[in-house]
Amino acid sequence: MGDLGPARDETREMDLYYREREWRFVPSGLNLISGIIEPVGDNFLYKFTRSDINMIVAPNNDSRTRVVEFLSSLSASPDMRLKAFAQSPIPVICYDELRRW
């Protein structure tokens, strides 16, 4: 999504990790053994729960609307893990709202 602007300490320097906007999981043998992930074809399924996510940042308001609609649609899922995403809504903010912090 690009840079958020100057460093948090109000200097003109850029944050060292300004391009790191997401967490990524890297499949490993330990993840497979522990059951955190399971192979699905050429990919992996990560079994995260609602409590693993604090917030979703969408690039714009249209994307935010689509994400909220998708999460709401999970209330019809037979999978209780997915249904929890609709029962306890995740805050979804727009990229520009990050400047408020």
C-alpha positions as CSV (number, residue, x, y, z in Angstrom):
1,M,0.0,0.0,0.0
2,G,3.0,2.3,0.1
3,D,4.4,4.5,2.7
4,L,2.4,6.0,5.6
5,G,4.6,9.1,5.8
6,P,7.2,10.2,8.2
7,A,8.4,8.2,11.2
8,R,6.3,8.2,14.3
9,D,8.8,10.3,16.2
10,E,8.0,13.3,13.9
11,T,11.5,13.3,12.3
12,R,11.9,13.5,8.6
13,E,13.2,10.0,8.5
14,M,11.0,7.2,7.1
15,D,10.1,4.3,9.4
16,L,12.5,1.4,8.9
17,Y,9.7,-1.1,8.2
18,Y,7.3,1.1,6.3
19,R,6.7,-1.5,3.6
20,E,5.8,-4.2,6.1
21,R,2.0,-4.0,6.2
22,E,1.1,-7.6,6.9
23,W,2.0,-10.7,8.7
24,R,2.9,-13.8,6.7
25,F,3.0,-17.3,7.8
26,V,5.7,-19.5,6.4
27,P,4.9,-23.2,6.2
28,S,7.3,-25.4,8.2
29,G,7.4,-29.0,9.3
30,L,6.7,-27.9,12.9
31,N,3.5,-26.1,11.7
32,L,2.4,-29.3,10.0
33,I,3.2,-31.5,13.0
34,S,1.4,-29.2,15.4
35,G,-1.7,-29.0,13.2
36,I,-1.6,-25.2,12.8
37,I,-1.6,-25.7,9.0
38,E,-2.7,-28.5,6.7
39,P,-1.8,-29.0,3.1
40,V,-4.5,-28.4,0.5
41,G,-3.3,-29.2,-2.9
42,D,-0.2,-27.0,-3.6
43,N,-1.2,-24.6,-0.8
44,F,-1.6,-24.6,2.9
45,L,-4.7,-23.9,5.0
46,Y,-4.0,-21.9,8.2
47,K,-6.5,-22.6,10.9
48,F,-6.6,-19.2,12.6
49,T,-9.5,-18.0,14.7
50,R,-11.3,-14.7,15.2
51,S,-9.2,-14.0,18.3
52,D,-6.0,-14.0,16.1
53,I,-7.1,-10.9,14.2
54,N,-7.2,-7.4,15.8
55,M,-8.0,-5.3,12.8
56,I,-8.2,-5.3,9.0
57,V,-7.0,-2.3,7.0
58,A,-8.6,-1.9,3.6
59,P,-7.1,0.3,0.9
60,N,-10.2,2.3,0.4
61,N,-13.9,2.6,1.5
62,D,-15.2,0.4,-1.3
63,S,-12.8,-2.4,-0.3
64,R,-13.8,-1.9,3.3
65,T,-17.5,-2.3,2.4
66,R,-16.8,-5.6,0.6
67,V,-14.7,-7.0,3.4
68,V,-17.5,-6.1,6.0
69,E,-20.1,-7.8,3.7
70,F,-17.9,-10.9,3.3
71,L,-17.4,-11.2,7.1
72,S,-21.1,-10.7,7.7
73,S,-21.9,-13.5,5.2
74,L,-19.9,-15.9,7.3
75,S,-22.8,-16.1,9.7
76,A,-24.4,-18.6,7.4
77,S,-21.4,-20.9,7.4
78,P,-21.8,-24.3,8.9
79,D,-18.1,-24.0,10.1
80,M,-18.2,-22.6,13.7
81,R,-14.7,-21.2,13.3
82,L,-15.9,-19.1,10.3
83,K,-19.2,-18.3,11.9
84,A,-17.3,-16.6,14.8
85,F,-16.0,-14.0,12.4
86,A,-19.6,-12.8,11.9
87,Q,-20.6,-13.1,15.5
88,S,-17.7,-11.0,16.8
89,P,-17.1,-8.4,14.0
90,I,-13.5,-7.4,13.3
91,P,-12.9,-3.6,13.1
92,V,-12.3,-2.8,9.4
93,I,-10.7,0.6,8.8
94,C,-9.7,2.4,5.7
95,Y,-6.0,3.2,5.0
96,D,-6.6,6.9,5.3
97,E,-7.9,6.5,8.8
98,L,-4.5,5.3,10.0
99,R,-3.4,8.9,9.9
100,R,-5.6,9.6,12.9
101,W,-3.3,7.6,15.2
